[in-house]
Amino acid sequence: MSEPLIYELSSPGRQGVRPPKLDVPESVLPKAMLRESLRLPEVSEVDVVRHYTRLSQLNYAIDTGMYPLGSCTMKFNPKINEITARLPGFTGVHPLQDEDHAQGALYLMYQVQEYLKAIGGFAGVTLQPAAGAQGELVGVLIMRKYHADRGEAQRDTILVPDSAHGTNPASTSMSGLRVVEIPSDTRGNIDLDALRAQLCDRIVGMMITNPNTLGLFEERIVEVIEQVHGCGGLVYGDGANLNALMGVMRPGDVGIDVMHFNLHKTFSTPHGGGGPGSGPVGVAAHLVDYLPGPIVTIDETQTDDELPPYYTFQMPAKTIGRVKSFWGHFGIIVRAYTYMRMLGESGLRAAAEHAVLNANYLLSQIKDHYFLPYDRICKHEFVVEGHFAECDISALDIAKRLIDYGVHPPTNYFPLIVHHALMIEPTETESKQSLDKYASILRAIVEEAKTTPDLLYQAPHNAPVRRLDEVQAARKPVVRYA
Ligand SMILES: *Cc1c(COP(=O)(O)O)cnc(C)c1O
């Protein structure tokens, strides 16, 4: 039986707080500011506590179970990250404070810049962008300005593979450039012939996600990059999938010119509720001067060896400008720093290796049951078809049925090039037991699809809300109690 809502518990005169005695003269709020129609519940403290505790129990979180949302890298966020991010020295620092008084915070930012340079193989990093998508916009603007400065302002086109995340074409359009889509070949790689056919002196560059959103390593990445460079274009790396590569391969080494990192994916940090994130951008040497700032540098004018290095903010010479107020999302940067320091160099590599191992293990446990359109060893995630034509079951039915089993569904209907895509990314933090459990649920659902498809059409059955009309939910959301 569902519990009564807090509004239904309201009883006139019931009170949960007792305000302190007035120590100022009492005055009456102007009538115009009061809304008689506002039905505020009159409830006790215990009613309020139970109301919010119940709401919190309706949440699904990585702290309650596996969250294999492909592309999102919902890895467990170690609790020490939260402890460090809440240290008073970090929470109390004011963005307008003198640099002298914030040397610890600047030092931490400098270190994160250095670590990301080392992990990505880049010459410079900015911590400014608020998320991956903003990092993409920054990258595209940098590429555009680089060409304009070289007298090649006619370059107006960005190539984007058809498997790309929607933010890639969106960032390109936002920067006023044209998008040309490049198809994938039968192995799930960028189609090289189709790419060659588009190369000309109008190309600003190409955006590449590697491993791509099918979870597959671009087998001819070096050749793709050579081709784009060959026509004077630059290569943007969508670093959202770095979790499969960190410590193993440096994108800068294969010729990626500019790339964003998703600190909230690769380097933990909870991001289920839509933010805040952090999308630092790394660049090769020829683009360092274009980075948005301010960037933390060591003050070289201080020559006294007795003193520790002095950290200061600097704006790169040809910067595309500021993209964010103040200094980026500092709390996320602290969490990423903690994550990197806790794991260390070998630990980061092990995390990538385990992410790949876990994805391949889970794939091996279900691949006889779901159609795998690109049958290759995957990286940190894989994409199967969630469609059974004989019983008209769709990826949405499977996703909703997973909720009945008490686990989170994978990403569905992305990437667009797979029919009824189910995109599964278990991440490295799942044990063999939890992978086995998820696999057995996915297999059980295939059986149900064949024997009792009605169960799936109407799922979820035991969730707080039943299946929603998704169109109405997006267009006309009901966000308040009637
Ligand atoms: C998440 C993601 C992005 C965008 O990153 P945000 O931080 O969510 O803005 C871009 N590309 C891919 C492949 C992603 O998975």
The ligand as an SDF file (V2000), in Angstrom:
LIG
                    3D

 15 15  0  0  0  0  0  0  0  0999 V2000
   28.8380   12.0730  -21.9630 C   0  0  0  0  0  0  0  0  0  0  0  0
   29.3260   12.2190  -23.3350 C   0  0  0  0  0  0  0  0  0  0  0  0
   29.5310   13.4780  -23.9100 C   0  0  0  0  0  0  0  0  0  0  0  0
   29.1170   14.7680  -23.2480 C   0  0  0  0  0  0  0  0  0  0  0  0
   29.6360   14.9530  -21.9830 O   0  0  0  0  0  0  0  0  0  0  0  0
   28.8470   15.7690  -20.8540 P   0  0  0  0  0  0  0  0  0  0  0  0
   29.8360   15.8730  -19.7730 O   0  0  0  0  0  0  0  0  0  0  0  0
   27.6470   14.9570  -20.5130 O   0  0  0  0  0  0  0  0  0  0  0  0
   28.4720   17.0860  -21.4410 O   0  0  0  0  0  0  0  0  0  0  0  0
   30.0750   13.5220  -25.1760 C   0  0  0  0  0  0  0  0  0  0  0  0
   30.3740   12.4090  -25.8580 N   0  0  0  0  0  0  0  0  0  0  0  0
   30.1810   11.1780  -25.3460 C   0  0  0  0  0  0  0  0  0  0  0  0
   30.5670    9.9690  -26.1530 C   0  0  0  0  0  0  0  0  0  0  0  0
   29.6410   11.0390  -24.0740 C   0  0  0  0  0  0  0  0  0  0  0  0
   29.4320    9.8330  -23.5560 O   0  0  0  0  0  0  0  0  0  0  0  0
  1  2  1  0
  2  3  1  0
  2 14  2  0
  3  4  1  0
  3 10  2  0
  4  5  1  0
  5  6  1  0
  6  7  2  0
  6  8  1  0
  6  9  1  0
 10 11  1  0
 11 12  2  0
 12 13  1  0
 12 14  1  0
 14 15  1  0
M  END
$$$$
